[in-house]
Amino acid sequence: MTEREGQERPPGSEEEGSRSGEPPPLPTQASAPEEETAGGDGRASEEASAAEEARPRAARQYVVTAVDLGKFAVAAVTVIASLTGLILGIRAEHLASRADERAGREEQRVSREEQRLRDQREKVYTERVDFYRMGSEVIVVNGSSRPMTMRLSLPASQVWWDLDLLRPCKQIFIPNKVLLQSMAQEQPSLKLAEADLAQLRLEFIDPDERAWIRGSGGVVARMEKWTPAVREGLVSSEAWNLMPEPSPQCDAPVT
C-alpha cells in the first residue's frame, strides 16, 4: 500500500469493522473445498457401487424365495425319478436275463430228456439182443418177442455169416470150427484162422427197421444203413439155426 492510499481510506473504517464483530467475507475460492468434498462423496459412492457389482455373485446376499424352493424340489424329484427308473430298468433287464437263462437251461434239459427217451425207445430191442464168445463157441441171443434179421461179420476180411431170421426168444450156439468150416466150404478162396474171429461182431435189424452193431464186448452202435453182404464173402447156411434153444429171458411184445 502506498502512502497515498493510506491517506485516502476514511478514518475509523478498520475500527468499525472490528467493532461490528462480523467476520470478513471469505474469498470466492473458499467454496471450492466444499464442492470437492461433495464431488468426492459422489465418486466414492459410485466406486462402492461398482465394487459391489464386481463382487462374485456367491458373495452377495441371496434371498431364497418360495419359487426357488419349488424349482429345487421339482429338480430333485426329477433326478430321483430318473435314478429310480434307471435302477428299475437295470434290475428288470437283469431279471429278464436270468429268466432267459433259466428258460434256456430248462429247454436244454427238456431236449436232453426227450433225446434220452428217444434213445431209450430206439434201444429197447438192442437190450434184448445179445452176442458174446465163450471159449470155442459164439452165442447169439434174441430175447425179444419179434424175429430178428441177423448176421455175423468180420469187417476187416469182408466176411459175413448170414443167420437169417433168428426166431423170437431163442438163442443159438455156433462153435468156432463150424464157422470156419462153413466159410471154407462155400468160399474156399478165403483163408481164415480161429484167431481172426476175435474181431467178430453181430449186425441186426430191429422191428423198426433200424440197423445196429453189437461187438463181442457188448458195445452197441447204430449203422447208417444195412449194407447188403458181398456174395463172394457170404455164407448162407442155416445149420446153426436147426436146433435153437430158449433164450434166458423173453420180454413181452413192444407196443
C-alpha positions as MATLAB code, in Angstrom:
seq = 'MTEREGQERPPGSEEEGSRSGEPPPLPTQASAPEEETAGGDGRASEEASAAEEARPRAARQYVVTAVDLGKFAVAAVTVIASLTGLILGIRAEHLASRADERAGREEQRVSREEQRLRDQREKVYTERVDFYRMGSEVIVVNGSSRPMTMRLSLPASQVWWDLDLLRPCKQIFIPNKVLLQSMAQEQPSLKLAEADLAQLRLEFIDPDERAWIRGSGGVVARMEKWTPAVREGLVSSEAWNLMPEPSPQCDAPVT';
ca = [
       0.000    0.000    0.000;
       1.259    3.455   -0.896;
       1.199    6.293    1.354;
      -1.487    7.986   -0.665;
      -3.830    5.079   -0.427;
      -3.474    5.177    3.277;
      -4.336    8.719    3.328;
      -7.445    8.345    1.179;
      -9.033    5.496    3.335;
     -11.678    7.046    5.572;
     -10.697    7.256    9.130;
     -12.110    4.737   11.513;
     -13.051    2.227    8.826;
     -10.837   -0.560   10.257;
     -12.076    0.072   13.706;
     -15.742   -0.137   12.620;
     -15.125   -3.473   11.101;
     -13.547   -4.741   14.255;
     -16.331   -3.365   16.416;
     -19.166   -4.927   14.421;
     -17.801   -8.488   15.165;
     -18.641   -9.867   11.678;
     -16.000  -11.944   10.026;
     -14.611  -10.587    6.953;
     -16.072  -12.094    3.812;
     -14.311  -15.180    2.600;
     -12.755  -15.154   -0.787;
     -14.619  -16.779   -3.652;
     -12.170  -19.687   -3.726;
     -13.287  -20.620   -0.201;
     -16.294  -22.621   -1.578;
     -14.047  -24.873   -3.631;
     -13.238  -27.375   -0.833;
     -16.940  -27.958   -0.187;
     -17.523  -28.694   -3.856;
     -14.557  -31.014   -3.912;
     -15.896  -32.822   -0.837;
     -19.325  -33.214   -2.363;
     -17.783  -34.444   -5.608;
     -15.563  -36.854   -3.692;
     -18.539  -38.378   -1.875;
     -20.318  -38.981   -5.185;
     -17.308  -40.623   -6.725;
     -16.846  -42.787   -3.641;
     -20.458  -43.883   -3.838;
     -20.071  -44.761   -7.498;
     -16.857  -46.644   -6.821;
     -18.538  -48.578   -3.983;
     -21.469  -49.439   -6.252;
     -19.075  -50.573   -8.972;
     -17.134  -52.661   -6.451;
     -20.366  -54.214   -5.270;
     -21.229  -55.114   -8.845;
     -17.741  -56.543   -9.358;
     -18.006  -58.851   -6.331;
     -18.813  -62.538   -7.142;
     -22.499  -63.392   -7.135;
     -21.932  -66.016   -4.423;
     -20.501  -63.333   -2.146;
     -23.661  -61.222   -2.328;
     -26.521  -61.797   -0.034;
     -29.092  -64.091   -1.738;
     -32.649  -64.382   -0.566;
     -34.275  -67.807   -1.161;
     -37.882  -67.452   -2.202;
     -40.727  -69.982   -2.334;
     -40.362  -70.105   -6.109;
     -36.709  -71.110   -5.758;
     -37.642  -73.821   -3.276;
     -40.286  -75.102   -5.665;
     -37.843  -75.247   -8.558;
     -35.309  -77.074   -6.403;
     -37.940  -79.559   -5.253;
     -39.047  -80.233   -8.843;
     -35.441  -80.731   -9.961;
     -34.749  -83.082   -7.034;
     -37.872  -85.125   -7.739;
     -36.915  -85.335  -11.431;
     -33.409  -86.571  -10.603;
     -34.712  -89.115   -8.094;
     -37.320  -90.348  -10.559;
     -34.683  -90.696  -13.271;
     -32.352  -92.633  -10.979;
     -35.228  -94.828   -9.800;
     -36.262  -95.545  -13.380;
     -32.673  -96.366  -14.318;
     -32.277  -98.728  -11.357;
     -35.607 -100.398  -12.044;
     -34.708 -100.756  -15.720;
     -31.353 -102.356  -14.914;
     -32.991 -104.669  -12.388;
     -35.731 -105.632  -14.847;
     -33.137 -106.323  -17.532;
     -31.129 -108.435  -15.101;
     -34.228 -110.381  -14.073;
     -35.201 -110.854  -17.703;
     -31.704 -112.103  -18.491;
     -31.834 -114.569  -15.606;
     -35.290 -115.686  -16.711;
     -33.975 -116.246  -20.240;
     -31.055 -118.240  -18.849;
     -33.412 -120.373  -16.760;
     -35.689 -120.868  -19.748;
     -32.695 -121.821  -21.892;
     -31.464 -124.324  -19.309;
     -34.947 -125.765  -18.950;
     -35.269 -126.065  -22.718;
     -31.925 -127.844  -22.885;
     -32.963 -130.152  -20.062;
     -36.240 -130.990  -21.797;
     -34.397 -131.543  -25.077;
     -31.904 -133.866  -23.398;
     -34.709 -135.745  -21.692;
     -36.611 -136.124  -24.965;
     -33.446 -137.354  -26.673;
     -32.843 -139.793  -23.828;
     -36.375 -141.151  -24.164;
     -35.967 -141.454  -27.941;
     -32.679 -143.279  -27.493;
     -34.279 -145.487  -24.880;
     -37.178 -146.338  -27.193;
     -34.797 -146.961  -30.079;
     -32.596 -149.219  -27.979;
     -35.428 -151.209  -26.469;
     -34.727 -154.075  -28.860;
     -30.951 -153.792  -28.657;
     -31.167 -154.584  -24.963;
     -32.874 -157.859  -25.852;
     -30.294 -158.926  -28.420;
     -27.005 -160.274  -27.123;
     -23.838 -161.642  -28.657;
     -20.729 -162.974  -26.956;
     -17.998 -165.536  -27.269;
     -17.449 -168.200  -24.682;
     -14.440 -170.452  -25.093;
     -14.689 -172.027  -28.518;
     -18.298 -171.011  -29.143;
     -20.232 -167.974  -30.344;
     -23.588 -167.373  -28.674;
     -26.290 -165.221  -30.277;
     -29.448 -164.379  -28.296;
     -32.782 -162.947  -29.429;
     -34.642 -162.179  -26.225;
     -37.437 -160.213  -27.871;
     -40.832 -161.424  -28.975;
     -40.043 -160.481  -32.596;
     -37.896 -162.317  -35.131;
     -34.651 -160.504  -35.938;
     -32.626 -160.400  -39.152;
     -29.040 -161.103  -38.062;
     -25.596 -161.814  -39.411;
     -22.060 -162.243  -38.101;
     -19.297 -160.266  -39.789;
     -15.562 -159.701  -39.957;
     -15.333 -156.208  -41.462;
     -11.558 -156.320  -41.976;
     -11.850 -159.517  -44.007;
     -15.118 -158.579  -45.733;
     -16.755 -161.768  -44.497;
     -20.372 -162.327  -43.389;
     -22.283 -165.299  -41.992;
     -25.985 -164.934  -42.642;
     -28.022 -166.095  -39.644;
     -31.307 -165.371  -41.406;
     -34.200 -164.676  -39.055;
     -33.444 -165.738  -35.531;
     -36.743 -166.779  -34.026;
     -38.257 -164.907  -31.052;
     -36.981 -165.744  -27.589;
     -34.345 -168.134  -28.933;
     -30.564 -168.443  -28.762;
     -28.074 -170.385  -30.842;
     -24.591 -171.760  -30.141;
     -22.129 -171.849  -33.013;
     -18.724 -173.468  -32.480;
     -15.788 -171.586  -33.975;
     -14.840 -174.638  -36.057;
     -18.311 -174.692  -37.629;
     -17.963 -171.061  -38.687;
     -14.572 -171.681  -40.227;
     -15.679 -174.938  -41.928;
     -18.782 -173.366  -43.430;
     -16.715 -170.476  -44.805;
     -14.113 -172.905  -46.210;
     -16.824 -174.949  -47.908;
     -18.689 -172.055  -49.530;
     -15.742 -169.690  -50.071;
     -12.625 -171.840  -50.448;
     -10.605 -168.859  -51.660;
     -10.862 -167.196  -48.238;
      -8.322 -168.333  -45.699;
      -9.393 -167.694  -42.095;
      -7.981 -168.843  -38.771;
      -9.645 -169.024  -35.382;
      -7.648 -166.001  -34.251;
      -9.480 -163.928  -36.861;
     -12.742 -164.486  -35.007;
     -11.556 -162.169  -32.236;
     -12.904 -159.279  -34.377;
     -16.273 -160.925  -34.904;
     -19.370 -158.766  -34.450;
     -23.152 -159.122  -34.746;
     -25.207 -156.989  -37.115;
     -29.018 -156.984  -36.854;
     -32.178 -155.099  -37.850;
     -34.819 -154.347  -35.225;
     -38.583 -154.426  -35.976;
     -38.480 -150.643  -36.580;
     -36.028 -151.207  -39.454;
     -33.077 -149.654  -37.603;
     -29.747 -151.371  -38.154;
     -27.390 -151.981  -35.223;
     -23.950 -153.388  -34.498;
     -23.086 -155.210  -31.295;
     -19.476 -156.080  -30.610;
     -18.392 -159.125  -28.670;
     -17.635 -156.773  -25.764;
     -21.297 -155.749  -25.580;
     -20.988 -152.234  -27.091;
     -23.964 -151.266  -29.319;
     -23.836 -148.679  -32.115;
     -26.153 -147.570  -34.902;
     -25.433 -148.432  -38.502;
     -26.138 -145.757  -41.072;
     -27.818 -148.349  -43.222;
     -27.937 -152.081  -43.701;
     -25.395 -152.756  -46.413;
     -26.007 -155.995  -48.309;
     -23.253 -158.538  -47.907;
     -20.900 -159.210  -50.787;
     -21.723 -162.586  -52.294;
     -18.068 -163.623  -52.510;
     -17.718 -163.360  -48.741;
     -21.186 -164.523  -47.714;
     -22.049 -167.800  -46.053;
     -25.791 -168.522  -46.055;
     -26.282 -171.770  -44.225;
     -28.972 -172.468  -41.680;
     -27.182 -175.345  -39.997;
     -26.780 -173.338  -36.793;
     -30.493 -172.432  -36.779;
     -31.719 -176.008  -36.922;
     -31.606 -176.568  -33.178;
     -32.136 -173.223  -31.385;
     -32.633 -173.187  -27.634;
     -34.847 -170.958  -25.489;
     -33.220 -167.669  -24.560;
     -32.597 -166.927  -20.855;
     -35.406 -164.346  -20.940;
     -38.136 -163.199  -23.265;
     -39.838 -159.834  -22.906;
     -43.430 -159.079  -23.730;
     -44.139 -157.631  -27.160;
     -43.255 -153.982  -27.548;
     -46.318 -151.830  -28.219;
];
